[in-house]
Amino acid sequence: MFKTLLITGTDTEAGKTVVTTALAAYWQKYYPQRSLGIMKPIQSGMGDRELYQTLFNLEQSPEEITPLYFQAPLAPPIAAAKENRQVDLAIVWRSLLALQKQRDMVLIESLGGLGSPISDELTVADLAGEWRLPTILVVPVRLGAIASAVANVALARQTKINLRGIVLNCTQTRTEEEIADLTPAGLIQSLTNIPILGCVPYLENPQDLQKLAGIAANLDWETLRLAT
């Protein structure tokens, strides 16, 4: 069992925020007596930190949710350079350790995808591997998803990530046939040797916590092995 989970994706707009929100909604609904923390370690521009503050009563300051914040909605090393700053990962590490001590579960939403740069030398995959973060990979249901999943799992193995599973996510309305054709679970599992934990359907209102909690309840929690 583990008490920290990194939610990353194959690329931007894969659905990391929806999956993170669903997991948070599930945790607060079914384990209200156990404390939850959410972290977006690095954020460039307005977005996820503000969403989590709106949706959940986390009792976390903006800096505890996002230790490193940059104004420009660009890759962190580029956004930092525009402000004459450095991407100081020591700040993020200290914040994560503090949050882990305070909370029973910590959900970490990464920026971009596994290959996204967080500094001039490191990617999200490098950080996930070096910090030994249990990770799930969000794969959007669209053409090219199979190849993208295979490539990202290969990167995860190269950087020694503890990849617990894959979550499929519908970024638009999809029929069951389309999901099966574009992201066949059996084929992806066979090619990657990573379990498919479930599929998140398209939600017109991605802030409906009741629906999100219900969707998360259908994920394969036994394989995920969260410390519930």
C-alpha positions in Angstrom: 0.0 0.0 0.0 1.1 3.6 -0.6 -0.2 7.0 0.3 1.1 9.2 -2.5 0.1 9.0 -6.2 1.3 10.9 -9.2 -1.2 11.4 -12.0 0.5 12.1 -15.3 -0.5 11.8 -18.9 0.8 11.0 -22.4 0.7 14.7 -23.2 -1.1 18.0 -22.4 -4.9 17.8 -22.4 -4.9 14.1 -21.8 -7.2 14.5 -18.8 -4.9 14.5 -15.8 -7.0 17.2 -14.0 -10.3 15.2 -14.5 -8.7 12.0 -13.2 -7.1 13.8 -10.2 -10.4 15.5 -9.4 -12.3 12.2 -9.6 -9.8 10.5 -7.3 -10.0 13.4 -4.8 -13.8 13.4 -4.9 -13.8 9.6 -4.4 -11.4 9.9 -1.4 -13.4 12.7 0.3 -16.7 10.9 -0.2 -15.7 7.4 0.9 -13.0 8.2 3.3 -14.1 11.5 4.9 -12.3 10.7 8.2 -8.9 10.5 6.4 -7.1 13.6 5.3 -6.3 14.4 1.7 -3.7 16.7 0.2 -3.4 17.7 -3.5 -0.3 19.1 -5.1 0.4 20.6 -8.5 4.1 20.9 -8.0 4.8 23.4 -10.8 2.2 25.5 -12.5 2.6 28.0 -15.3 -0.3 30.3 -15.7 -3.7 30.1 -14.1 -5.5 26.8 -13.9 -5.4 23.7 -11.8 -4.4 25.1 -8.4 -7.3 27.6 -8.5 -9.7 24.8 -9.5 -8.7 22.6 -6.6 -9.1 25.5 -4.2 -12.6 26.0 -5.5 -13.8 22.4 -5.5 -12.2 21.1 -2.3 -11.8 22.2 1.3 -8.1 21.2 1.5 -6.9 23.5 4.2 -3.8 24.2 2.1 -2.3 27.5 1.1 -1.8 28.2 -2.6 2.0 27.7 -2.0 1.3 24.3 -0.4 -0.7 23.2 -3.5 1.7 24.7 -6.0 5.2 25.3 -4.5 6.5 26.8 -7.8 4.3 29.1 -9.8 5.1 31.0 -12.9 3.0 33.6 -14.7 3.5 32.6 -18.4 1.6 29.5 -19.6 4.7 27.9 -21.0 7.0 25.0 -20.1 8.6 25.7 -16.7 12.2 26.4 -17.8 10.9 28.9 -20.4 8.4 30.5 -18.0 11.1 30.7 -15.3 13.6 32.3 -17.7 11.1 35.0 -18.5 10.9 35.9 -14.8 14.7 35.6 -14.3 14.1 32.7 -12.0 15.3 29.1 -11.6 13.2 26.0 -11.3 14.1 25.1 -7.8 13.0 21.5 -7.3 14.3 21.6 -3.7 11.3 23.8 -2.8 9.0 21.2 -4.3 10.6 18.3 -2.5 10.4 20.0 0.9 6.8 20.9 0.3 6.0 17.3 -0.7 7.7 15.8 2.4 5.8 18.2 4.6 2.4 17.4 3.0 3.1 13.7 3.2 3.6 14.0 7.0 0.4 16.0 7.4 -2.0 13.9 5.2 -3.2 10.3 4.9 -3.2 10.6 1.1 -1.5 12.9 -1.3 -2.5 13.2 -5.0 0.1 14.9 -7.2 -1.0 16.2 -10.7 2.0 16.5 -12.9 2.4 19.2 -15.6 2.1 18.1 -19.2 3.1 14.5 -20.0 5.9 12.2 -18.9 8.2 13.8 -21.5 7.4 17.4 -20.5 10.5 19.4 -19.3 10.5 20.6 -15.7 13.9 22.1 -16.0 16.7 22.4 -18.5 17.9 18.9 -17.5 14.9 17.0 -16.3 11.5 15.8 -17.5 8.4 14.7 -15.5 9.5 11.1 -16.1 13.0 11.8 -14.6 11.4 13.3 -11.5 8.8 10.6 -11.0 11.6 8.0 -11.2 14.1 9.7 -9.0 11.5 10.5 -6.3 10.0 7.0 -6.6 6.5 8.2 -7.0 3.8 5.6 -7.6 2.3 6.8 -10.9 -0.8 6.3 -13.1 -0.7 7.3 -16.8 -3.8 9.0 -18.3 -4.3 8.1 -22.0 -6.9 10.1 -23.9 -9.3 8.1 -26.1 -8.3 9.2 -29.6 -6.6 8.1 -32.7 -2.9 7.4 -32.0 -3.6 6.5 -28.4 -2.1 3.0 -28.6 1.3 4.2 -30.0 1.3 7.0 -27.5 0.6 4.7 -24.6 3.4 2.3 -25.7 5.9 5.1 -26.1 5.1 6.6 -22.7 5.3 3.2 -20.9 8.7 2.7 -22.5 9.8 6.0 -21.2 8.5 5.1 -17.7 10.5 1.9 -17.7 13.6 3.7 -18.9 13.4 6.1 -16.0 12.4 3.3 -13.5 8.9 4.7 -12.7 6.7 2.7 -10.4 3.8 2.7 -13.0 0.8 1.3 -11.3 -1.7 1.4 -14.2 -3.3 3.2 -17.1 -6.5 5.2 -17.0 -8.3 5.9 -20.3 -10.0 9.2 -20.6 -12.6 10.4 -23.0 -11.9 14.0 -23.9 -15.1 14.1 -26.0 -18.2 12.0 -26.2 -17.4 8.5 -27.3 -19.5 5.4 -27.9 -18.4 2.0 -26.4 -17.5 0.9 -29.9 -15.2 4.0 -30.4 -13.5 3.4 -27.1 -12.9 -0.2 -28.0 -11.6 0.7 -31.4 -9.4 3.6 -30.4 -8.1 2.3 -27.1 -8.6 -1.5 -26.9 -7.7 -2.3 -23.4 -6.6 -5.9 -24.1 -4.2 -4.8 -26.8 -2.7 -1.9 -24.8 -2.2 -4.2 -21.8 -0.6 -6.8 -24.0 1.8 -4.3 -25.6 2.7 -2.5 -22.4 2.2 -5.2 -19.7 0.5 -2.4 -17.6 -3.0 -2.9 -16.4 -5.9 -0.7 -17.6 -7.5 0.6 -14.4 -10.7 1.8 -16.1 -12.1 4.4 -18.4 -13.4 7.9 -17.5 -16.3 8.9 -19.7 -16.7 12.4 -21.1 -18.4 14.8 -18.7 -20.1 17.9 -19.8 -19.6 19.2 -16.3 -16.1 18.0 -15.1 -16.7 19.7 -11.7 -19.7 17.5 -10.7 -18.1 15.9 -7.7 -20.8 13.3 -7.2 -20.4 12.0 -10.8 -16.6 12.1 -10.5 -16.6 10.1 -7.3 -18.9 7.5 -8.9 -16.5 7.2 -11.9 -13.5 6.9 -9.6 -15.3 4.2 -7.7 -15.3 2.0 -10.8 -11.6 2.1 -11.1 -9.5 -1.0 -10.3 -8.6 0.0 -6.7 -7.2 -3.4 -5.9 -4.6 -3.1 -8.6 -3.9 0.5 -7.7 -3.2 -0.4 -4.0 -3.8 2.9 -2.5 -3.6 3.1 1.3 -7.4 3.3 1.8 
